[in-house]
């Protein structure tokens, strides 16, 4: 009974904190404001997409976020690309073969054109992969391509980009050699880091190649206009090899960091769909008041906390343990969010075939009251207490769902003597701070590029400097992840990756919070939408029926 009463007091305190922060709503409200300037209203072949946040770049070799990929993946297609359900399917390539040792991939290109009429060739791919390997490109995501022979050495300026394991056998045959087996190669070939850019345009215009007057693409849509913080406008590329099957003429992407405003704009008929909306605690209300509008499914993603290992005291295991132990995930995601999220006890999300999911955070087996006492003792041993509380800024996305989480975390940490100051920051600035390791404790998230544990674990390898935001480093962890690349037996490989994950969890290189769901608002006028765990719904597969009642 004592434990239950303690939980009720804590839940009441969380509720009071949320109400005090202005984060409790009674229901949905219709919008009052007018639409934005030049907003296209209800045109029969113009799709209007709410797109999470303002893109920092549309260069496929420099982008890192999903909302940038949602745009660029409409402009360009990879060797493999997403089908209507987000699965890899041949696109710029007609197919590929892999050698018996798993190290050489021979790729056959489709005969197709850039949007300016020039042919897409294997030399474009050689140029592009050398471009992303070149340190001068400053590609933050290049580490995902480290399986390619000499890619890491080139990115670290140890060898010239021309030495990477990529060559053109002829105009339409590309060969890629890897250091080790890549059982996820078909998924890697649809990643934006492997998109070709038009060599003839990039060499002529440099970084200005992306301007609408210069750009050439090989996908279904081409950039027509980018008005920062307002919209990105794409128009149909008539030279796309499958243009006859693309029904839309234009796609407009609008940054929609404010989920409530996005919902109002959709109800007003200003948006046709909105990705990752609404915030989790609004799911029940939207389902009740707008039946059929919300498309939701499990996502292969994890939200987690990062402690900055380069800043004392966050490099102290005792401090990280105290932070992790004093979080009650069940309370946050059943009482605060209440949207079917899965509280995360590990880093690798559900849905990866063959993974044993044996790695667990050991403290989760303790009763929560015991964990709190343990957290207080750890803080005391690290030199903190009532007279000298651990105090830090908590950097997070400037979105309601993270404000809700921050209020809950703030109350939980306060119970063990930790003073956290929430610091909500717009997405572009937050990513810049994380890339420069300019934070104390931060929230981060990862959505699978390919469904394999390595796609999550590589983030924490010492060599993944640009994506290893917390600067975690453990030689034993690095070795296990590297060893897994050379294990041919699938079950043994997965077991080795699980062993690596256990080290990561024991070190608290990441502090898992929850595994997410997709939450997309889709107007009944949108046809062809298929919910999928990667949350990739390319516009080329969508169409509009404006005769259908909107909401």
Secondary structure, 3 states (H helix, E strand, C coil): CHHHHHHHHHHHHHHHHHHHCCCCCCCCCCCCCCCCCCCCCCCCCEEEEECCCCCCCCCCCCCCCHHHHHHHHHHCCCCEEECCCCCEEECCEEEEEECCCCCEEEEEECCCECCCCCECCHHHHHHHHHHHHCHHHCCCCHHHHCCECCHHHHHCCCCCHHHCCEEEEECCEEEEEECCCCCCHHHHCCCHHHCCCCHHHHHHHHHHHHCCCCCCCCCCEEEEEEECCCEEEEEECCCCCCHHHCCCCEEEEECCCCHHHHHHHHHCCCCCEECCCCCHHHHHHHHHHCCCCEEEEEEEEEEEEEECCCCCCCCCHHHHHHHHHCCCHHHHHHHHCCCCCEECCCCCCCCCCCCCCCCCCHHHHCCHHHHHHHHHHHHHHCCCECCECEEEEEEEECCHHHHHHHHHHHHHHHCCCEEEEEEEECHHHHHHHHHCCCCCEEEEEEECCCCCCHHHHHHHCCCCCCCCCCCCCCHHHHHHHHHHCCCCCHHHHHHHHHHHHHHHHHHCCCEEEEEEEEEEEECCCEECCCCCCCCCCCHHHCEECCCCCCC
